[in-house]
């Protein structure tokens, strides 16, 4: 049920969708001769599109998330590396009969780098499918494992779980599968903006992980005056940040995170 609710809330609160619907409502009001209200909504929609799509404003909420957890200083080999699902397309990959990755592909490449750097470390993939329905054999973990093998990581080094559909389930199933022992050091690899919510979820189930953020999309709070290359790029950045901020609030309210905005 939480998975279904999270998807519905995510769709309804996506800024780019909300801005479009605002403008559409304005057009409808104009058609029905509600001129003042219609113009107000249309203008608001245009202003928000320009403000979030063409100015550096979109960088702020994303940069705050990405700066929350710095890159760790690794002084000794870790017990293992946990990579959260999300970088492979579970629909497009089987349709095209190849493994298709998205903007979060750095999760895979950095996991491969860590696997080579620490040859004794266990590699664990956590991810089923973020969609409705049964993905069959094309889970995020299964497809990612195939890709890691193609990158040269031995298949027998890679462990995985294929049931999780949310970050909270990533944490719960990782704990149940790995059963970490006191003193073990597990690196958690996921996108930098996703790291605060992920760490909160893992701490909530009692799994102490070492955050290893990747997939940065801003230059950080120290360099915000970077303009998007297109309206689509700016709005996409806002959508990604909004998804995480809303997720942080939702996880905290439902007890799936141990704090509102987890910190190092």
C-alpha positions as CSV (number, residue, x, y, z in Angstrom):
1,X,0.0,0.0,0.0
2,X,2.8,2.4,0.9
3,X,4.3,1.8,-2.6
4,X,1.0,2.7,-4.3
5,X,0.5,5.8,-2.2
6,X,4.1,6.9,-2.8
7,X,3.6,6.6,-6.5
8,X,0.3,8.6,-6.5
9,X,1.7,11.3,-4.3
10,X,4.9,11.5,-6.4
11,X,2.8,12.0,-9.6
12,X,0.5,14.6,-8.0
13,X,3.4,16.6,-6.5
14,X,5.8,16.7,-9.5
15,X,6.4,20.4,-10.0
16,X,6.5,20.3,-13.8
17,X,3.2,18.4,-13.9
18,X,1.6,20.8,-11.4
19,X,2.7,23.9,-13.4
20,X,1.3,22.4,-16.6
21,X,-2.0,21.6,-14.9
22,X,-2.1,25.1,-13.5
23,X,-1.8,26.6,-17.0
24,X,-4.3,24.1,-18.4
25,X,-6.8,25.1,-15.8
26,X,-6.2,28.7,-16.7
27,X,-7.0,28.0,-20.4
28,X,-10.2,26.2,-19.3
29,X,-11.3,29.2,-17.3
30,X,-10.7,31.4,-20.3
31,X,-12.8,29.2,-22.5
32,X,-15.6,29.5,-19.9
33,X,-15.1,33.3,-19.8
34,X,-13.6,33.5,-16.4
35,X,-11.1,36.0,-17.8
36,X,-9.4,37.3,-14.7
37,X,-8.9,34.0,-13.0
38,X,-7.8,32.3,-16.3
39,X,-5.2,35.0,-17.1
40,X,-3.9,34.9,-13.5
41,X,-3.4,31.1,-13.7
42,X,-1.8,31.2,-17.2
43,X,0.6,34.0,-16.2
44,X,1.5,32.1,-13.0
45,X,2.2,29.0,-15.0
46,X,4.4,30.8,-17.4
47,X,6.3,32.7,-14.6
48,X,7.0,29.5,-12.7
49,X,8.1,27.7,-15.9
50,X,10.6,30.5,-16.6
51,X,11.8,30.9,-13.0
52,X,12.4,27.2,-12.5
53,X,13.4,26.2,-16.0
54,X,15.7,29.0,-17.0
55,X,17.3,30.4,-13.9
56,X,19.7,29.0,-11.3
57,X,16.9,28.7,-8.8
58,X,16.5,25.0,-9.6
59,X,20.0,24.4,-8.3
60,X,19.2,25.3,-4.7
61,X,17.0,22.4,-3.4
62,X,19.1,19.9,-5.3
63,X,22.5,21.2,-4.1
64,X,21.3,21.2,-0.5
65,X,20.5,17.5,-0.8
66,X,23.8,16.7,-2.7
67,X,26.0,18.5,-0.1
68,X,24.5,16.8,2.9
69,X,26.8,13.8,2.8
70,X,30.4,14.3,1.6
71,X,32.5,11.7,-0.1
72,X,33.8,9.3,2.6
73,X,37.5,8.9,3.6
74,X,38.0,5.2,3.3
75,X,40.9,4.2,5.6
76,X,40.4,0.4,5.4
77,X,38.8,-2.0,3.0
78,X,35.0,-2.2,3.4
79,X,33.2,-5.4,4.2
80,X,31.0,-4.8,1.2
81,X,29.3,-2.4,-1.2
82,X,25.5,-2.0,-1.4
83,X,24.2,-0.4,-4.6
84,X,20.6,0.7,-4.7
85,X,18.5,0.1,-7.8
86,X,17.5,2.8,-10.2
87,X,20.1,3.2,-12.9
88,X,18.7,0.6,-15.4
89,X,15.4,0.8,-17.3
90,X,13.5,-2.4,-16.5
91,X,11.0,-1.7,-19.4
92,X,13.2,-0.5,-22.2
93,X,16.0,-3.0,-21.6
94,X,14.0,-6.1,-22.5
95,X,12.2,-4.3,-25.2
96,X,15.5,-3.5,-26.9
97,X,17.3,-6.6,-25.8
98,X,20.1,-4.7,-24.3
99,X,20.8,-3.1,-20.9
100,X,19.7,0.5,-21.0
101,X,20.8,2.9,-18.3
102,X,19.6,6.3,-17.3
103,X,21.0,9.5,-15.7
104,X,21.9,7.5,-12.5
105,X,24.3,5.2,-14.4
106,X,27.2,6.3,-12.2
107,X,25.8,4.1,-9.4
108,X,26.8,1.1,-11.6
109,X,30.1,2.4,-12.8
110,X,31.3,3.5,-9.4
111,X,30.2,0.1,-7.9
112,X,32.4,-1.6,-10.5
113,X,35.3,0.7,-9.6
114,X,34.9,-0.1,-5.9
115,X,34.7,-3.8,-6.7
116,X,38.0,-3.6,-8.5
117,X,39.6,-1.4,-5.8
118,X,38.5,-3.7,-3.0
119,X,38.7,-7.3,-4.4
120,X,37.7,-8.9,-1.1
121,X,34.6,-6.8,-0.6
122,X,31.1,-8.3,-1.1
123,X,29.0,-6.7,-3.8
124,X,25.3,-6.5,-3.0
125,X,22.5,-5.2,-5.3
126,X,19.2,-4.1,-3.9
127,X,16.3,-3.4,-6.3
128,X,13.2,-5.1,-7.7
129,X,11.1,-2.9,-9.8
130,X,9.8,0.6,-9.2
131,X,6.7,-0.1,-11.4
132,X,3.4,-1.8,-10.9
133,X,3.2,-5.4,-12.0
134,X,5.6,-8.3,-11.9
135,X,8.9,-7.5,-13.7
136,X,9.7,-11.3,-14.1
137,X,13.4,-11.8,-14.6
138,X,14.0,-8.2,-15.5
139,X,14.4,-6.7,-12.1
140,X,16.8,-3.8,-11.5
141,X,19.2,-6.1,-9.6
142,X,19.2,-8.8,-12.3
143,X,19.9,-6.4,-15.1
144,X,22.5,-4.5,-13.1
145,X,24.2,-7.8,-12.3
146,X,24.4,-8.6,-16.0
147,X,25.9,-5.2,-16.7
148,X,28.5,-5.5,-13.9
149,X,29.5,-8.9,-15.3
150,X,30.0,-7.3,-18.7
151,X,32.2,-4.7,-17.0
152,X,34.4,-7.5,-15.7
153,X,33.1,-8.2,-12.2
154,X,32.9,-12.0,-11.6
155,X,29.3,-13.2,-11.2
156,X,30.0,-15.2,-8.1
157,X,31.0,-12.0,-6.3
158,X,27.6,-10.4,-6.8
159,X,24.8,-11.0,-4.3
160,X,21.3,-9.4,-4.6
161,X,17.7,-9.1,-3.5
162,X,15.0,-8.5,-6.1
163,X,11.9,-7.8,-3.9
164,X,12.3,-4.1,-2.9
165,X,10.3,-1.4,-4.7
166,X,11.0,1.5,-2.4
167,X,14.0,2.9,-0.5
168,X,12.4,1.7,2.8
169,X,12.2,-1.8,1.3
170,X,15.8,-1.5,0.1
171,X,16.9,-1.0,3.7
172,X,14.7,-3.7,5.2
173,X,15.6,-6.4,2.7
174,X,19.3,-5.5,2.8
175,X,19.2,-6.0,6.5
176,X,17.4,-9.3,6.3
177,X,19.6,-10.7,3.5
178,X,23.1,-9.5,4.7
179,X,22.6,-9.7,8.4
180,X,25.5,-7.4,9.1
181,X,27.7,-8.2,12.1
182,X,29.1,-5.6,14.6
183,X,32.2,-4.0,13.2
184,X,31.4,-4.6,9.5
185,X,31.8,-1.7,7.2
186,X,29.2,-1.4,4.4
187,X,29.4,1.3,1.7
188,X,26.0,2.5,0.5
189,X,26.1,3.7,-3.2
190,X,23.3,5.8,-4.5
191,X,22.7,9.2,-6.0
192,X,23.8,12.1,-3.9
193,X,20.4,13.7,-3.8
194,X,18.9,10.3,-2.8
195,X,21.4,9.7,0.0
196,X,19.7,11.6,2.9
197,X,16.5,9.6,2.5
198,X,18.5,6.3,2.0
199,X,20.6,6.8,5.1
200,X,17.5,7.6,7.1
201,X,15.8,4.4,5.9
202,X,18.9,2.3,6.7
203,X,19.3,3.8,10.1
204,X,15.6,3.3,10.9
205,X,16.0,-0.5,10.5
206,X,19.3,-0.5,12.4
207,X,21.7,-0.9,9.5
208,X,24.7,1.5,10.0
209,X,26.1,2.2,6.5
210,X,28.8,4.4,5.2
211,X,27.3,6.9,2.6
212,X,29.1,6.8,-0.7
213,X,27.2,9.4,-2.9
214,X,27.5,9.5,-6.7
215,X,25.5,10.9,-9.6
216,X,25.9,14.7,-8.8
217,X,23.8,17.1,-10.9
218,X,24.9,20.4,-9.4
219,X,28.1,22.1,-8.5
220,X,27.1,22.5,-4.9
221,X,25.9,25.4,-2.7
222,X,29.2,27.2,-3.4
223,X,28.5,27.5,-7.0
224,X,24.8,28.0,-7.7
225,X,24.8,30.6,-10.5
226,X,24.7,28.0,-13.3
227,X,21.9,28.4,-15.8
228,X,20.1,25.4,-17.2
229,X,20.8,24.6,-20.8
230,X,17.0,24.3,-21.5
231,X,13.7,24.7,-19.7
232,X,13.4,20.9,-19.7
233,X,16.7,20.5,-17.8
234,X,15.7,23.1,-15.2
235,X,12.3,21.5,-14.6
236,X,13.8,18.0,-14.4
237,X,16.2,19.2,-11.7
238,X,13.3,20.6,-9.7
239,X,11.3,17.4,-10.2
240,X,14.2,15.3,-8.9
241,X,14.7,17.5,-5.9
242,X,11.0,17.8,-5.1
243,X,10.7,14.0,-5.2
244,X,13.4,13.7,-2.5
245,X,12.2,16.5,-0.3
246,X,8.7,15.2,-0.3
247,X,10.0,11.7,0.3
248,X,12.0,12.8,3.3
249,X,8.9,14.3,4.9
250,X,6.8,11.2,4.1
251,X,9.5,8.8,5.4
252,X,9.8,10.8,8.7
253,X,6.1,11.0,9.3
254,X,5.6,7.3,8.7
255,X,8.6,6.2,10.8
256,X,10.6,4.9,7.8
257,X,13.4,7.3,8.6
258,X,14.9,8.1,11.9
259,X,15.0,11.9,11.3
260,X,13.5,14.5,9.0
261,X,16.8,15.4,7.3
262,X,19.5,12.8,8.2
263,X,23.0,14.2,8.7
264,X,26.5,12.6,8.8
